[in-house]
Amino acid sequence: MEAIEEVLDAQQTAIQLIDERKQFHQNALAYFNKCIGDRDVGLSYHVISVFGSQSSGKSTLLNYLFNTTFDTMDAQVKRQQTTKGIWLAHTRNVNTTNESQNQTADLFVLDVEGSDGAERGEDQDFERKAALFAISVSEVLIVNMWEQQIGLYQGNNMALLKTVFEVNLSLFGKNPNGHKVLLLFVIRDHVGITPLSSLRDSLVTELEKVWSELNKPIECENSSLYDFFDLEFVGLAHKLLQADEFHAGVKKLGDSFTRKDVEPHYFKPQYHHNLPLDGWIMYSENCWEQVENNRDLDLPTQQILVARFKTDEVAQEALVVFNSQYSDAVDEFFDDREKLGESLKTLKEECLTYYDERAYRYAEAVYLEKRSELIAKMEIEFAKTVRQFLDTLSDALLKKLEVDAMDKKTSRLPFVEKVQNAKNSIKDEFLLAVSYFQQLGLLKTVGESIQSFDEIVEAKTEELRKEEIGTTTSVVTKAITMKVKEQTIHYLSNPEKDTWDKILEMFEKVIQLSLSRYEVSRGIYDFQVGFSEDENEMVYKKIRSKAWHVLNVTVHDYLKPDTIVSILRDKFETKFRYDDNDSPRLWKNEEEIDRAFSLAKEQALDVLNVLSFAATSDHVEVVPEFFDNDNQEDDVYEDELGIEHSRHFAHILNELQKEKVLQAFKRQINLTVLDSKRSIIKTTTSIPLWIYALIVVLGWNEFMMVLRNPLFVTLALIVAVSLFFIHRFGLWSPVMNMAHNAVDEVRITAKEKLRALVLEDNEKSQALNAMSKESFNMKDLSEVEDEKRENGE
């Protein structure tokens, strides 16, 4: 109830919008808020001003027509100025012919101080400024005049109107088809003797004459009065002498303000300033400031300024709402693309709705401009979030690319095909996300994001390609290394004259077999990682280079001087100790040993040259294929004696090393020959036949005893079979050596036992001698004592 009473009180009370000191009312907005209460007026309001001579009944007309409470003059007291400055009142109750009519739109009525007043005299500054202000802020300007003033120049304010028209050209000259003002001429005390049409014609003629005499700007030289103003004329009877007709005329006038079905209807869209109510207050204050400071009044600029200020204010409020909810919306749904997009879209729509509901009433161009700026600010935040989402998605997709490219389940597919399939898949998924945000209006430009993602994918693909080719190279090189090392050591351990031919043949065969799955044609390889022909050729050369490096290291690490001596000794002993059937040799005489020694030594020395210098059987030096400088060594090095040697692959032993190997080899084989000669069993005598007969005769009983005893028979068979195999395989020499060694061992053992017995006998004899000497000494001592006793006695 208190709020309603405040609104009613405000509607019944007028405020002095501009006082006589030319100050604008600072609490105008509070007054407007009281007038409208909690209602959202928007653009549903109208501003009406009244203009005319002092004491012409302007305030009275407004009070009758709009039910306002402006102060009026009491003619019985004194005819003087009542309205000072510019007063403003609010109303929704217009006096019309339909008394039961509901309240109309909000009307704000300006009662302007009268012109040509005695109080101000010749000071017409405020009159002109008030008239300029009224025409600047109003939709309808009521020109209040008496019938008797028509035809006068000063009396009917034509001089003042001329000034207003001139300024109006500066107001609207640049936009003649835009804003208009209705000039409503209310002719008071019209008793009807002179027809209203005649009065209208007179006024129109005067107005057109005034317009023609104006100093127009260049852009308005061809403009007419009606480009800027609409004219309407109303006659009202005498207020006192024709009271009923006066009231009827006022009500009929009120119908034109309230009813759209009545012609003429005074409120038209082209008259409205298209400013919300609070914007109109700021606009009117700015207008008065420029009028007061004698500035050229540019009404469209003022409207735009107000619109910019208010729309910017609303945009900031919308942005505050946006920022307050944005973080929660992002944090809650960041991991879900669709929910994130819908959340951001909803938030954007809510903020734009908030802005639209409060800012659409202002100048459309400014409203749309600020709306675009608001959208741009929101899109900046959207872009940050979308970029973060796309960055996260990009990382996940790159991991997926890596997993799919290295998927063992699809290992049968070539790497390049797997990578291409994975790239197409993640690019489609990324484009789907980008298109989704673009369709929602959350992402304006997508080219940069797509290009950046493509660059990242290509970089990752190149990284995976290098990793894959590195893995392939490593696997192939490892397989080549194992086979090359094993086969090379095998051939070098059993050297022949064509050893290096076999090694090179094996080397090429191993490389070809290891790379067979990548060979597309003879000598042309494709490692299936998307490389060009030249890049594949470089990889192939790199693998061959590493293979040669392995061969180089294997050969030079294995063929050390000591190893070569061992190989030569094994080669010698194999030929020396075994015959062509690989059976052990049984030496019969030294001549046989010497012949075998010469042959074995010659063959061993033949392979020394093979192991000292790598060359084919055609005497062509083996030259490795090193394609990178990292695997190459210095060509020449200096040994401890200051002698320079070549480090080429083929140069395994230098002359000094070769001489040392030869000396060590000769020493070892000489020992072997000496051992062989010592093992020869020389038979210089033979057993007579009669000895065999004597053995048979003397051992007949024992022989029969053996035959009769199964155990002896079994032993005899075992001994016989053993002797047969020893003879069959030529093992008499080892058996004799074993027997000889056994006899030697028995002889040594027997000697040790005899020595021990002899030593033991010597010790016993020495002990007996010592005991005998001691008993003799005791005997002598007793005899001496007996003699002493006898002598003493």
C-alpha positions in Angstrom: 0.0 0.0 0.0 2.8 2.4 0.8 4.4 1.8 -2.6 1.1 2.4 -4.4 0.6 5.6 -2.4 4.1 6.8 -3.3 3.3 6.1 -7.0 0.0 8.0 -6.8 1.7 10.9 -5.0 4.4 11.0 -7.6 1.8 11.0 -10.4 0.0 14.0 -8.7 3.2 16.0 -8.1 5.3 17.8 -10.7 9.0 18.5 -10.4 11.0 21.4 -11.7 13.2 19.6 -14.3 15.1 22.7 -15.1 15.0 25.6 -12.6 15.2 29.3 -13.2 18.9 29.2 -12.6 19.2 26.7 -15.5 20.1 23.8 -13.4 18.9 20.3 -14.3 17.1 18.4 -11.6 19.6 15.8 -10.1 16.9 13.5 -8.7 14.9 13.2 -11.9 15.6 9.4 -12.1 14.3 8.8 -8.6 11.1 10.8 -9.6 10.7 8.6 -12.7 11.2 5.4 -10.7 8.5 6.6 -8.3 6.2 7.3 -11.1 6.5 3.9 -12.8 7.0 1.8 -9.6 8.0 -1.8 -10.4 6.6 -1.7 -14.0 8.9 -2.2 -16.9 7.9 0.7 -19.1 10.5 0.1 -21.8 9.5 2.3 -24.8 5.9 2.5 -23.9 6.0 6.2 -22.8 5.6 9.5 -24.5 6.9 13.0 -23.9 4.7 16.1 -24.5 5.7 19.7 -24.2 3.7 22.9 -24.2 5.0 26.1 -25.6 3.5 29.5 -25.8 3.3 33.1 -24.5 3.2 33.8 -20.8 -0.2 33.7 -19.1 -1.8 32.1 -22.2 -3.3 29.3 -20.2 -0.7 26.6 -20.9 -0.6 25.1 -17.4 -4.4 25.2 -17.3 -4.7 23.4 -20.6 -2.3 20.7 -19.4 -4.2 20.3 -16.1 -7.5 19.9 -17.9 -6.2 17.6 -20.6 -3.8 15.4 -18.6 -5.0 15.7 -15.1 -1.7 17.2 -13.9 -1.3 19.6 -11.1 0.9 22.4 -12.6 0.5 25.8 -10.8 -1.8 28.2 -12.6 -2.2 31.9 -12.5 -5.0 33.5 -10.4 -6.2 36.3 -12.7 -8.1 37.9 -9.8 -4.9 38.4 -7.9 -2.4 39.4 -10.6 -1.4 38.5 -14.1 2.2 37.4 -13.7 4.5 34.6 -14.6 3.5 31.4 -12.8 5.7 28.7 -14.4 9.4 29.4 -14.0 11.9 27.1 -15.7 10.6 23.8 -17.0 8.4 21.6 -15.0 7.6 17.9 -15.6 4.7 15.8 -14.5 3.7 12.2 -15.0 0.2 11.0 -15.9 -1.7 8.0 -17.1 -5.1 9.6 -16.9 -6.0 11.6 -20.0 -9.3 13.4 -20.2 -11.3 11.8 -23.0 -14.8 11.4 -24.2 -14.8 7.9 -22.8 -14.8 8.4 -19.0 -14.6 4.6 -18.4 -11.4 4.3 -20.4 -8.6 2.5 -18.7 -5.3 4.1 -18.0 -3.1 4.8 -21.0 0.6 4.6 -21.5 2.9 6.6 -19.3 2.9 10.3 -20.4 5.5 12.8 -19.2 4.4 16.4 -19.7 6.8 19.3 -19.8 5.3 22.7 -18.9 7.8 25.2 -20.4 8.1 28.7 -19.0 6.1 31.2 -21.2 7.7 33.5 -23.7 7.5 37.2 -24.0 7.1 37.6 -20.2 7.6 41.0 -18.5 9.7 39.4 -15.8 12.5 38.5 -18.2 12.0 41.5 -20.4 14.5 41.6 -23.2 16.4 38.6 -21.9 15.3 36.0 -24.5 18.1 33.5 -23.8 16.1 31.2 -21.6 13.1 31.4 -23.9 15.1 30.2 -26.8 17.0 27.5 -24.9 13.7 26.3 -23.4 12.1 26.1 -26.8 15.2 24.3 -28.2 15.1 21.9 -25.3 11.4 21.2 -25.7 11.6 20.5 -29.4 14.7 18.3 -28.8 13.2 16.0 -26.2 9.5 15.9 -27.1 7.4 13.9 -29.4 4.6 16.4 -29.5 5.1 20.1 -29.0 1.8 21.9 -28.2 2.0 25.5 -29.3 -0.6 27.3 -27.2 -1.9 30.6 -28.7 -5.0 32.7 -28.7 -7.1 33.3 -31.8 -6.3 37.0 -31.6 -2.6 36.4 -31.9 -2.8 34.8 -35.3 -1.4 37.2 -37.8 1.0 38.8 -35.4 4.7 38.2 -35.6 5.8 38.6 -32.0 2.5 37.8 -30.5 2.2 34.4 -32.0 5.9 33.6 -31.3 6.8 33.4 -35.0 10.2 35.0 -34.2 10.9 32.4 -31.6 9.7 29.6 -33.9 12.1 30.9 -36.6 15.0 30.5 -34.2 13.7 27.0 -33.3 13.5 26.0 -36.9 17.0 27.2 -37.7 18.4 25.2 -34.8 16.2 22.3 -35.8 18.0 22.2 -39.2 21.2 21.7 -37.4 19.5 18.9 -35.4 17.9 17.0 -38.2 19.5 18.4 -41.3 21.7 15.4 -41.8 18.8 13.0 -41.5 15.6 14.6 -42.9 13.8 11.4 -43.2 14.4 10.3 -39.7 13.1 11.8 -36.5 10.1 14.2 -36.7 8.2 16.4 -34.2 4.5 17.0 -34.2 3.7 20.7 -33.9 0.2 20.8 -32.4 -1.2 24.3 -32.6 -4.0 24.7 -30.0 -6.0 27.9 -30.8 -7.6 29.1 -27.6 -10.8 31.1 -27.3 -11.9 30.1 -30.7 -15.5 31.2 -30.8 -16.1 30.0 -34.3 -16.6 33.3 -36.1 -13.4 32.6 -38.2 -13.4 29.0 -39.5 -10.6 26.8 -38.2 -9.5 26.0 -41.7 -8.9 29.7 -42.4 -6.9 30.1 -39.2 -4.9 27.0 -40.2 -4.2 28.4 -43.7 -3.0 31.6 -42.2 -0.6 29.8 -39.8 0.7 27.5 -42.5 1.4 30.4 -44.7 3.3 32.2 -41.9 5.2 29.1 -41.1 6.2 28.4 -44.7 7.3 32.0 -45.1 9.4 31.7 -41.9 10.9 28.5 -43.3 11.7 30.1 -46.6 13.5 32.9 -44.9 15.7 30.6 -42.8 19.5 30.5 -43.3 19.6 26.8 -44.3 22.8 24.7 -44.4 23.9 23.6 -47.8 22.7 20.0 -47.3 19.2 21.4 -46.4 18.7 24.0 -49.1 16.1 22.0 -50.9 14.4 20.7 -47.8 10.9 21.7 -46.8 9.2 22.3 -43.5 7.4 19.0 -43.7 10.6 17.0 -43.9 11.1 17.8 -40.2 7.7 18.7 -38.8 4.1 17.5 -39.0 1.4 20.1 -38.3 -1.9 19.7 -36.6 -4.4 22.4 -35.6 -7.1 22.3 -32.9 -9.5 25.0 -31.8 -10.8 25.3 -28.2 -13.7 27.4 -27.1 -13.5 30.1 -24.5 -12.8 28.5 -21.1 -15.1 30.9 -19.2 -17.7 32.0 -21.7 -18.1 28.6 -23.4 -17.2 26.2 -20.6 -19.1 23.2 -21.9 -17.7 23.6 -25.4 -14.2 24.0 -23.9 -14.4 20.8 -21.8 -15.9 18.9 -24.8 -13.0 20.2 -27.0 -10.4 19.2 -24.4 -11.9 15.6 -24.2 -12.0 15.3 -28.0 -8.3 16.4 -28.0 -7.6 13.8 -25.4 -9.0 11.1 -27.7 -6.3 11.9 -30.3 -3.7 11.2 -27.6 -5.2 7.9 -26.4 -7.2 6.3 -29.1 -5.4 4.9 -32.2 -8.7 4.6 -34.1 -9.3 8.3 -33.9 -7.9 10.6 -36.6 -5.6 12.3 -36.2 -3.7 10.2 -33.7 -0.8 12.2 -32.3 1.6 9.5 -31.1 3.4 8.0 -34.1 6.5 5.8 -34.2 8.5 8.4 -36.1 8.1 10.9 -33.3 9.5 8.6 -30.6 13.2 8.9 -29.7 13.4 5.1 -29.2 15.1 5.4 -25.8 14.1 3.6 -22.7 12.9 5.8 -19.9 16.2 5.9 -18.0 18.0 6.6 -21.3 15.7 9.5 -22.0 16.6 11.1 -18.7 20.3 11.0 -19.6 19.6 12.1 -23.1 17.6 15.1 -21.9 20.3 16.1 -19.4 22.9 16.0 -22.1 20.7 18.0 -24.4 20.2 20.7 -21.8 24.0 20.8 -21.1 24.7 21.4 -24.8 21.9 24.0 -25.1 23.1 25.8 -22.0 26.7 25.9 -23.2 25.5 27.3 -26.6 26.8 24.2 -28.4 25.4 23.0 -31.7 22.8 20.5 -30.6 23.2 17.2 -32.5 20.2 15.2 -31.4 21.1 11.9 -33.2 24.6 12.1 -31.6 23.0 12.5 -28.2 20.8 9.6 -28.8 23.7 7.5 -29.8 25.7 8.6 -26.9 23.0 7.7 -24.5 22.4 4.4 -26.3 26.1 3.7 -26.1 26.2 4.4 -22.4 23.1 2.4 -21.5 23.8 -0.5 -23.8 27.4 -0.7 -22.5 26.1 -0.7 -19.0 23.6 -3.5 -19.7 26.4 -5.4 -21.6 28.6 -5.1 -18.5 25.9 -6.4 -16.3 25.3 -9.3 -18.7 29.0 -10.0 -18.8 29.1 -10.1 -15.0 26.3 -12.7 -15.0 28.3 -14.6 -17.7 31.5 -14.5 -15.7 29.8 -15.6 -12.5 28.5 -18.8 -14.1 31.2 -19.5 -16.6 33.8 -21.3 -14.5 31.2 -23.6 -12.9 29.8 -24.5 -16.4 33.3 -25.2 -17.7 34.6 -27.2 -14.7 31.5 -29.4 -14.5 31.3 -30.5 -18.1 34.8 -30.0 -19.5 35.3 -33.7 -20.1 32.1 -34.1 -22.1 32.1 -32.3 -25.4 28.3 -32.3 -25.9 27.5 -31.3 -22.4 30.2 -28.6 -22.5 28.9 -27.2 -25.7 25.2 -27.2 -24.6 26.2 -25.6 -21.3 28.2 -22.8 -23.0 25.5 -22.3 -25.6 22.8 -22.0 -22.9 24.9 -19.6 -20.9 25.5 -17.5 -24.1 21.7 -17.4 -24.8 20.9 -16.4 -21.2 23.4 -13.6 -21.3 22.1 -12.3 -24.7 18.5 -12.6 -23.5 19.4 -10.5 -20.4 21.0 -7.9 -22.7 18.3 -8.0 -25.3 15.5 -7.5 -22.8 17.2 -4.4 -21.4 18.9 -2.9 -24.4 16.8 -3.5 -27.4 14.9 -0.2 -26.9 17.9 1.9 -27.6 19.2 3.0 -31.0 19.2 -0.2 -33.1 22.7 0.4 -34.6 24.2 1.0 -31.2 22.2 -1.9 -29.6 23.5 -4.3 -32.3 27.0 -2.9 -32.1 27.2 -3.4 -28.3 25.5 -6.8 -28.8 28.3 -7.8 -31.2 30.9 -6.5 -28.7 29.3 -8.6 -25.9 29.2 -11.7 -28.2 32.9 -11.0 -29.0 33.9 -10.8 -25.4 32.0 -14.1 -24.7 33.6 -15.7 -27.7 37.0 -14.8 -26.4 36.3 -16.9 -23.3 34.6 -19.5 -25.4 37.7 -19.6 -27.6 40.0 -20.1 -24.6 37.8 -23.0 -23.3 37.4 -24.5 -26.7 41.1 -24.3 -27.3 41.8 -25.9 -24.0 39.3 -28.7 -24.8 40.8 -29.1 -28.3 44.3 -29.2 -26.8 43.2 -31.9 -24.4 41.4 -33.7 -27.2 44.5 -33.3 -29.4 46.7 -34.9 -26.7 44.3 -37.8 -26.4 44.1 -38.2 -30.1 47.8 -38.2 -30.5 48.1 -40.9 -27.9 45.4 -42.8 -29.8 47.4 -42.3 -33.0 50.5 -43.7 -31.3 48.6 -46.7 -29.9 46.9 -47.5 -33.2 50.2 -47.1 -35.1 51.9 -49.6 -32.8 48.9 -52.0 -32.4 50.2 -55.5 -32.6 46.8 -56.8 -33.6 47.1 -55.0 -36.9 50.8 -55.9 -37.3 50.1 -57.6 -40.6 49.3 -54.2 -42.1 52.1 -52.0 -43.3 53.1 -49.3 -40.9 52.2 -46.6 -43.4 48.7 -48.0 -43.8 48.2 -48.3 -40.1 49.3 -44.7 -39.6 47.2 -43.4 -42.4 44.1 -45.1 -41.0 44.8 -43.8 -37.5 45.4 -40.3 -38.9 42.1 -40.3 -40.8 40.3 -41.5 -37.7 41.7 -38.9 -35.4 41.3 -36.1 -37.9 37.6 -37.0 -38.4 37.1 -36.9 -34.7 38.9 -33.6 -34.3 36.9 -32.1 -37.2 33.7 -33.4 -35.7 34.5 -31.6 -32.4 35.5 -28.4 -34.2 32.4 -28.4 -36.3 30.2 -29.1 -33.3 31.5 -26.0 -31.5 31.3 -23.9 -34.7 27.7 -24.9 -35.2 26.9 -23.8 -31.6 28.5 -20.4 -32.4 31.2 -21.0 -29.8 34.0 -21.0 -32.3 34.2 -18.5 -35.2 37.4 -19.3 -37.0 38.2 -23.0 -37.3 41.0 -22.8 -40.0 43.7 -22.0 -37.5 42.7 -24.8 -35.1 42.5 -27.4 -37.9 45.8 -26.2 -39.4 47.5 -26.4 -36.0 46.1 -29.8 -35.4 47.3 -31.0 -38.8 50.8 -29.7 -38.1 50.9 -31.5 -34.8 49.6 -34.7 -36.4 52.2 -34.5 -39.1 54.9 -33.9 -36.6 53.7 -36.8 -34.5 53.5 -39.0 -37.6 57.1 -38.1 -38.5 58.1 -38.9 -34.9 56.4 -42.3 -35.1 57.9 -42.9 -38.6 61.4 -42.2 -37.2 60.6 -44.4 -34.2 59.3 -47.2 -36.5 62.3 -47.0 -38.9 64.6 -46.9 -35.9 62.9 -50.1 -34.5 63.0 -51.7 -37.9 66.7 -50.8 -38.3 67.4 -52.1 -34.9 65.7 -55.4 -35.4 67.2 -56.0 -38.8 70.7 -54.9 -37.5 70.4 -57.2 -34.5 69.5 -60.2 -36.7 72.3 -59.4 -39.1 74.7 -58.9 -36.2 74.0 -62.3 -34.7 74.2 -64.2 -38.0 77.3 -62.3 -39.2 79.2 -62.8 -36.0 78.3 -66.4 -35.7 79.1 -67.3 -39.4 82.2 -65.1 -39.5 83.8 -66.6 -36.5 82.9 -70.1 -37.8 84.7 -69.4 -41.1 87.7 -67.7 -39.4 88.0 -70.6 -36.9 88.3 -73.0 -39.9 90.2 -70.9 -42.4 90.6 -72.0 -46.0 92.1 -70.2 -49.0 88.6 -69.0 -50.1 87.5 -68.0 -46.5 86.9 -64.4 -47.5 84.9 -65.4 -50.5 82.7 -67.4 -48.2 82.4 -64.6 -45.7 81.4 -62.0 -48.3 78.9 -64.5 -49.8 77.5 -65.2 -46.4 77.4 -61.4 -45.6 75.4 -60.5 -48.7 73.1 -63.5 -48.2 72.4 -62.5 -44.6 71.6 -58.9 -45.5 69.3 -60.0 -48.4 67.5 -62.6 -46.2 67.1 -60.0 -43.4 65.6 -57.4 -45.7 63.7 -59.8 -48.0 60.3 -58.7 -46.6 61.1 -55.1 -47.6 62.4 -55.8 -51.1 60.0 -54.6 -53.8 62.4 -55.3 -56.7 66.0 -56.3 -57.1 68.1 -53.8 -55.1 65.0 -51.6 -54.4 63.6 -51.6 -50.8 60.5 -50.0 -49.3 60.5 -50.1 -45.5 56.7 -49.3 -45.4 56.8 -46.2 -43.3 55.9 -43.7 -46.0 59.4 -42.8 -47.0 60.4 -41.6 -50.5 62.6 -43.7 -52.7 65.6 -41.7 -51.7 64.8 -42.0 -48.0 64.4 -45.7 -48.3 67.7 -45.9 -50.1 69.4 -44.0 -47.3 67.9 -46.4 -44.7 69.2 -49.4 -46.8 72.6 -47.9 -47.0 72.6 -47.2 -43.2 71.7 -50.9 -42.5 74.5 -52.1 -44.8 76.9 -49.6 -43.2 76.0 -51.0 -39.8 76.4 -54.5 -41.0 79.9 -53.8 -42.4 80.7 -52.1 -39.1 79.7 -55.3 -37.3 81.8 -57.4 -39.7 84.7 -55.1 -39.2 84.5 -55.2 -35.4 84.0 -59.0 -35.4 87.0 -59.7 -37.7 89.4 -57.3 -35.9 88.2 -58.3 -32.4 88.4 -62.0 -33.1 91.6 -62.1 -35.1 94.0 -61.1 -32.4 97.6 -62.5 -32.6 97.0 -65.0 -29.9 93.8 -66.2 -31.5 95.5 -66.6 -34.9 98.3 -68.6 -33.2 95.6 -70.9 -31.8 93.8 -71.2 -35.1 97.1 -72.1 -36.9 98.0 -74.6 -34.2 94.6 -76.3 -34.4 94.9 -76.3 -38.2 98.4 -77.9 -37.9 97.4 -80.5 -35.3 94.3 -81.5 -37.3 96.4 -82.2 -40.3 99.4 -83.7 -38.3 97.6 -86.0 -35.9 94.8 -87.3 -38.2 94.8 -88.8 -41.6 92.6 -88.1 -44.5 89.8 -90.3 -43.0 90.1 -88.3 -39.7 91.5 -91.3 -37.9 94.3 -90.8 -35.4 97.8 -91.5 -36.8 100.0 -94.2 -35.2 103.5 -93.2 -35.7 105.9 -96.0 -36.8 109.1 -94.0 -37.3 110.5 -90.5 -37.3 110.5 -90.2 -41.1 106.7 -90.5 -41.1 106.5 -87.8 -38.4 108.7 -85.5 -40.4 106.7 -85.9 -43.6 103.4 -85.2 -41.7 105.0 -82.2 -40.0 106.1 -80.6 -43.2 102.7 -81.0 -44.9 100.8 -79.8 -41.9 103.1 -76.8 -41.4 102.8 -75.8 -45.0 99.0 -75.9 -44.9 98.9 -73.9 -41.6 101.2 -71.3 -43.0 99.0 -71.0 -46.1 96.0 -69.8 -43.9 98.3 -67.4 -42.1 98.2 -65.2 -45.1 94.4 -65.5 -45.2 94.1 -64.4 -41.6 96.6 -61.6 -42.0 95.0 -59.9 -45.0 91.4 -59.9 -46.1 91.3 -60.6 -49.8 89.3 -62.8 -52.1 90.7 -65.9 -53.8 91.3 -63.6 -56.8 93.6 -61.5 -54.6 91.2 -58.6 -54.5 91.3 -56.6 -51.3 88.0 -56.6 -49.3 86.8 -53.0 -49.1 83.9 -52.3 -46.7 80.9 -50.0 -47.5 80.9 -47.3 -44.8 78.3 -44.6 -45.7 78.7 -42.4 -42.6 81.8 -40.9 -41.0 80.9 -42.2 -37.6 81.8 -45.8 -38.4 85.1 -44.9 -40.1 88.4 -45.0 -38.3 91.6 -43.2 -39.0 93.4 -44.7 -41.9 96.8 -44.9 -40.1 97.9 -45.4 -36.6 101.3 -45.7 -34.9 102.3 -48.6 -32.7 104.5 -48.6 -29.6 107.7 -48.8 -31.8 106.7 -45.7 -33.8 105.8 -47.8 -36.9 102.8 -46.6 -38.8 100.2 -49.2 -39.7 97.1 -49.1 -41.8 93.7 -49.5 -40.2 91.9 -50.5 -43.4 89.5 -53.4 -43.0 91.7 -55.8 -45.0 94.8 -55.1 -42.9 94.4 -57.5 -40.0 98.1 -58.1 -39.0 101.0 -55.9 -39.8 104.4 -57.4 -40.6 105.7 -57.2 -37.0 102.6 -58.9 -35.7 102.8 -61.5 -38.4 106.4 -62.3 -37.4 105.4 -62.7 -33.8 102.5 -65.0 -34.7 104.9 -67.1 -36.8 107.5 -67.5 -34.0 104.9 -68.5 -31.5 103.3 -70.9 -33.9 106.7 -72.6 -34.6 107.5 -73.0 -31.0 104.2 -74.8 -30.3 104.4 -77.1 -33.3 108.0 -78.0 -32.4 106.9 -79.2 -29.0 104.1 -81.2 -30.6 106.6 -83.0 -32.9 108.9 -83.8 -30.0 106.1 -85.3 -28.0 105.1 -87.4 -31.0 108.6 -88.7 -31.4 108.9 -89.7 -27.7 105.8 -91.8 -28.0 107.2 -94.1 -30.6 107.6 -97.8 -29.3 110.6 -99.4 -30.9 110.5 -103.2 -31.2 114.1 -104.5 -31.5 113.7 -108.2 -30.5 111.3 -111.0 -31.3 110.0 -114.0 -29.1 111.1 -117.6 -30.3 108.4 -120.1 -31.3 109.6 -122.7 -28.8 108.7 -120.3 -26.1 105.0 -120.3 -27.2 105.1 -124.2 -27.2 106.6 -124.3 -23.8 103.9 -121.9 -22.5 101.2 -124.2 -23.9 102.7 -127.3 -22.3 103.4 -125.8 -19.0 100.1 -123.9 -18.8 97.8 -126.7 -20.1 96.3 -127.5 -16.8 95.6 -123.8 -16.1 94.1 -123.4 -19.5 91.8 -126.3 -18.9 90.9 -125.0 -15.5 89.8 -121.7 -17.2 87.7 -123.5 -19.7 86.0 -125.5 -17.1 85.2 -122.4 -14.9 82.4 -120.1 -16.5 83.8 -117.1 -14.7 87.2 -117.5 -16.1 85.7 -118.1 -19.6 83.7 -114.9 -19.4 86.8 -113.0 -18.3 88.8 -114.6 -21.0 86.2 -113.6 -23.6 86.1 -110.0 -22.4 89.9 -109.8 -22.5 89.9 -111.3 -26.0 87.2 -108.9 -27.3 89.1 -105.9 -25.8 92.3 -107.0 -27.4 90.5 -107.4 -30.8 89.0 -103.8 -30.7 92.4 -102.4 -29.6 94.0 -104.0 -32.5 91.2 -103.2 -34.9 91.2 -99.5 -34.2 95.0 -99.1 -33.8 94.9 -98.3 -30.2 97.9 -100.2 -29.1 99.9 -97.0 -28.8 97.5 -95.3 -26.4 97.2 -98.7 -24.5 100.9 -99.1 -24.3 101.2 -95.5 -23.1 98.7 -96.2 -20.4 100.4 -99.4 -19.4 103.7 -97.7 -19.5 102.3 -94.9 -17.3 100.8 -97.4 -15.0 104.0 -99.3 -14.6 105.8 -96.0 -14.0 103.2 -95.1 -11.3 103.7 -98.5 -9.7 107.4 -98.2 -9.8 107.3 -94.7 -8.2 104.9 -96.0 -5.5 107.1 -99.0 -4.8 110.1 -96.8 -4.5 108.3 -94.5 -2.1 107.2 -97.5 0.0 110.8 -98.9 0.1 112.2 -95.6 1.0 109.7 -95.3 3.8 110.6 -98.8 5.1 114.3 -98.0 4.9 113.9 -94.8 6.8 111.8 -96.6 9.4 114.5 -99.3 9.9 117.2 -96.6 10.3 115.2 -94.8 12.9 114.7 -98.0 14.9 118.4 -98.9 14.8 119.4 -95.5 15.9 117.0 -95.7 18.8 118.5 -99.1 19.9 122.0 -97.7 19.8 121.0 -94.8 21.9 119.5 -97.1 24.5 122.5 -99.3 24.6 124.9 -96.4 25.1 122.7 -95.1 28.0 122.7 -98.5 29.8 126.5 -98.7 29.3 127.0 -95.3 30.8 124.8 -96.2 33.8 126.8 -99.4 34.3 130.1 -97.5 34.3 128.7 -94.9 36.7 127.7 -97.7 39.2 131.1 -99.3 39.0 132.8 -96.0 39.7 130.7 -95.4 42.8 131.5 -98.9 44.1 135.2 -98.2 43.7 134.8 -94.9 45.6 133.1 -96.6 48.4 135.7 -99.3 48.6 138.5 -96.8 48.7 136.8 -94.8 51.3 136.3 -97.7 53.5 
